[in-house]
Protein backbone atom coordinates (compact mmCIF):
# COMPACT_ATOMS: atom_id res chain seq x y z
CA UNK A 1 0.00 0.00 0.00
CA UNK A 2 1.21 3.48 -0.91
CA UNK A 3 1.66 5.51 2.27
CA UNK A 4 2.89 8.66 0.52
CA UNK A 5 0.36 11.50 0.26
CA UNK A 6 0.56 13.09 -3.19
CA UNK A 7 -0.18 16.80 -3.53
CA UNK A 8 -0.76 19.05 -6.50
CA UNK A 9 -0.09 22.79 -6.39
CA UNK A 10 -2.18 25.11 -8.58
CA UNK A 11 -0.68 28.53 -9.40
CA UNK A 12 -1.39 31.56 -11.56
CA UNK A 13 1.42 33.93 -10.59
CA UNK A 14 5.18 33.93 -10.07
CA UNK A 15 5.06 30.76 -8.02
CA UNK A 16 7.09 31.91 -5.00
CA UNK A 17 4.78 30.02 -2.62
CA UNK A 18 4.88 26.94 -4.88
CA UNK A 19 8.68 27.05 -4.81
CA UNK A 20 8.63 27.34 -1.02
CA UNK A 21 6.24 24.38 -0.72
CA UNK A 22 8.28 22.24 -3.14
CA UNK A 23 11.49 22.95 -1.24
CA UNK A 24 9.80 22.34 2.12
CA UNK A 25 8.54 18.88 1.13
CA UNK A 26 11.64 17.90 -0.87
CA UNK A 27 13.07 14.77 0.71
CA UNK A 28 10.14 14.24 3.08
CA UNK A 29 8.67 10.75 3.08
CA UNK A 30 5.02 11.26 4.01
CA UNK A 31 4.00 14.12 1.68
CA UNK A 32 5.24 14.55 -1.86
CA UNK A 33 4.58 17.28 -4.44
CA UNK A 34 3.94 15.44 -7.71
CA UNK A 35 2.22 18.09 -9.86
CA UNK A 36 2.27 21.83 -10.40
CA UNK A 37 -0.48 23.19 -12.63
CA UNK A 38 0.05 26.77 -13.77
CA UNK A 39 -2.42 28.90 -15.71
CA UNK A 40 0.48 30.61 -17.45
CA UNK A 41 4.01 29.81 -18.58
CA UNK A 42 6.49 29.91 -15.72
CA UNK A 43 10.04 28.96 -16.65
CA UNK A 44 11.38 29.29 -13.09
CA UNK A 45 8.86 26.84 -11.61
CA UNK A 46 8.97 24.61 -14.68
CA UNK A 47 12.76 24.25 -14.26
CA UNK A 48 12.44 23.60 -10.53
CA UNK A 49 9.83 20.91 -11.23
CA UNK A 50 12.10 19.31 -13.81
CA UNK A 51 14.97 19.25 -11.30
CA UNK A 52 12.73 17.72 -8.60
CA UNK A 53 10.98 15.22 -10.91
CA UNK A 54 7.58 16.92 -10.52
CA UNK A 55 5.08 17.08 -13.38
CA UNK A 56 4.48 20.65 -14.57
CA UNK A 57 1.57 21.47 -16.85
CA UNK A 58 0.29 24.69 -18.34
CA UNK A 59 -3.12 23.92 -19.81
CA UNK A 60 -4.57 26.23 -22.43
CA UNK A 61 -7.94 27.88 -21.84
CA UNK A 62 -9.93 25.16 -23.63
CA UNK A 63 -8.29 22.44 -21.53
CA UNK A 64 -9.29 24.01 -18.21
CA UNK A 65 -12.41 21.90 -17.87
CA UNK A 66 -13.46 19.79 -14.89
CA UNK A 67 -12.70 16.62 -16.88
CA UNK A 68 -9.19 17.84 -17.70
CA UNK A 69 -8.46 18.61 -14.05
CA UNK A 70 -9.85 15.29 -12.86
CA UNK A 71 -7.89 13.28 -15.43
CA UNK A 72 -4.59 14.95 -14.48
CA UNK A 73 -5.25 14.46 -10.77
CA UNK A 74 -6.37 10.85 -11.13
CA UNK A 75 -3.44 9.93 -13.42
CA UNK A 76 -1.01 11.07 -10.71
CA UNK A 77 -3.00 9.71 -7.73
CA UNK A 78 -3.37 13.18 -6.20
CA UNK A 79 -4.69 13.15 -2.64
CA UNK A 80 -4.66 16.90 -1.86
CA UNK A 81 -4.74 20.12 -3.90
CA UNK A 82 -2.97 23.26 -2.70
CA UNK A 83 -3.94 26.62 -4.21
CA UNK A 84 -0.98 28.99 -4.03
CA UNK A 85 -2.04 32.12 -5.88
CA UNK A 86 -4.45 30.28 -8.19
CA UNK A 87 -6.88 32.80 -9.65
CA UNK A 88 -9.52 30.57 -11.19
CA UNK A 89 -12.64 29.26 -9.53
CA UNK A 90 -12.34 25.59 -8.65
CA UNK A 91 -15.01 23.59 -10.51
CA UNK A 92 -17.74 21.98 -8.42
CA UNK A 93 -16.65 18.57 -9.73
CA UNK A 94 -13.25 18.96 -8.06
CA UNK A 95 -14.76 20.19 -4.79
CA UNK A 96 -17.05 17.13 -4.78
CA UNK A 97 -14.18 14.75 -5.58
CA UNK A 98 -11.82 16.37 -3.01
CA UNK A 99 -14.02 17.43 -0.07
CA UNK A 100 -11.89 19.14 2.59
CA UNK A 101 -8.83 18.17 0.54
CA UNK A 102 -8.31 21.51 -1.25
CA UNK A 103 -6.44 24.19 0.70
CA UNK A 104 -6.18 27.84 -0.32
CA UNK A 105 -3.96 30.66 0.85
CA UNK A 106 -5.59 34.11 0.95
CA UNK A 107 -3.63 37.35 1.59
CA UNK A 108 -5.93 38.86 4.22
CA UNK A 109 -7.66 37.93 7.45
CA UNK A 110 -10.88 36.42 6.18
CA UNK A 111 -13.78 36.97 6.22
CA UNK A 112 -12.59 40.53 5.53
CA UNK A 113 -11.27 41.39 2.07
CA UNK A 114 -12.23 38.13 0.40
CA UNK A 115 -14.42 37.10 -2.48
CA UNK A 116 -14.38 37.31 -6.25
CA UNK A 117 -11.73 39.70 -7.58
CA UNK A 118 -9.98 39.98 -4.22
CA UNK A 119 -6.45 38.82 -4.85
CA UNK A 120 -2.92 40.22 -4.79
CA UNK A 121 -2.62 43.99 -4.72
CA UNK A 122 -6.42 44.43 -4.88
CA UNK A 123 -6.61 42.93 -1.39
CA UNK A 124 -3.77 45.10 -0.04
CA UNK A 125 -5.29 48.26 -1.55
CA UNK A 126 -8.63 47.48 0.11
CA UNK A 127 -6.94 46.77 3.45
CA UNK A 128 -5.06 50.09 3.36
CA UNK A 129 -8.15 52.03 2.26
CA UNK A 130 -10.18 50.58 5.14
CA UNK A 131 -7.84 51.82 7.85
CA UNK A 132 -7.67 48.48 9.72
CA UNK A 133 -4.70 47.96 12.03
CA UNK A 134 -3.99 44.33 11.08
CA UNK A 135 -3.77 42.23 7.96
CA UNK A 136 -2.23 38.86 7.33
CA UNK A 137 -2.97 35.50 5.78
CA UNK A 138 -5.76 32.98 5.97
CA UNK A 139 -5.25 29.33 5.14
CA UNK A 140 -8.62 27.69 4.51
CA UNK A 141 -10.43 24.80 2.88
CA UNK A 142 -12.04 25.51 -0.49
CA UNK A 143 -15.78 25.21 -0.93
CA UNK A 144 -18.22 26.41 -3.61
CA UNK A 145 -17.84 30.11 -2.75
CA UNK A 146 -14.72 32.26 -3.13
CA UNK A 147 -12.88 32.49 0.22
CA UNK A 148 -15.78 31.11 2.28
CA UNK A 149 -14.38 27.68 3.21
CA UNK A 150 -13.62 26.67 6.79
CA UNK A 151 -10.58 28.49 8.16
CA UNK A 152 -7.62 26.29 9.09
CA UNK A 153 -5.23 28.98 10.38
CA UNK A 154 -4.62 32.74 10.33
CA UNK A 155 -1.47 34.76 10.97
CA UNK A 156 -1.40 38.54 11.25
CA UNK A 157 0.89 41.50 10.81
CA UNK A 158 0.52 45.13 11.81
CA UNK A 159 -0.63 47.64 9.21
CA UNK A 160 1.31 50.86 9.70
CA UNK A 161 0.02 54.26 8.61
CA UNK A 162 3.04 54.68 6.32
CA UNK A 163 2.54 51.33 4.55
CA UNK A 164 2.21 51.31 0.79
CA UNK A 165 0.65 48.45 -1.15
CA UNK A 166 4.09 46.97 -1.83
CA UNK A 167 5.16 47.33 1.82
CA UNK A 168 2.03 45.55 3.04
CA UNK A 169 2.41 42.92 0.31
CA UNK A 170 5.95 42.23 1.56
CA UNK A 171 4.74 41.77 5.15
CA UNK A 172 1.98 39.41 4.04
CA UNK A 173 4.32 37.48 1.74
CA UNK A 174 6.75 36.97 4.63
CA UNK A 175 3.90 35.34 6.60
CA UNK A 176 3.06 33.13 3.62
CA UNK A 177 6.64 31.94 3.29
CA UNK A 178 6.96 31.34 7.03
CA UNK A 179 3.73 29.52 7.76
CA UNK A 180 2.04 28.03 4.67
CA UNK A 181 4.13 24.85 4.15
CA UNK A 182 4.02 23.89 7.82
CA UNK A 183 0.26 24.36 8.05
CA UNK A 184 -0.17 22.23 4.90
CA UNK A 185 1.92 19.48 6.51
CA UNK A 186 0.05 19.68 9.82
CA UNK A 187 -3.38 19.66 8.14
CA UNK A 188 -2.61 16.78 5.79
CA UNK A 189 -0.93 14.72 8.51
CA UNK A 190 -3.85 14.90 10.96
Secondary structure, 3 states (H helix, E strand, C coil): CCCCEEEEEEECCCCHHHHHHHHHHCCCCCEEEEEEEECCCCHHHHHHHHHHCCEEECCCHHHCCHHHHHHHHHHCCCCEEEECCCCCCCCHHHHHHCCCCEEEEECCCCCCCCCCCCCHHHHHHHHHHHCCCEEEEEEEECCCCCCCCCEEEEEEEECCCCCCHHHHHHHHHHHHHHHHHHHHHHHHHC
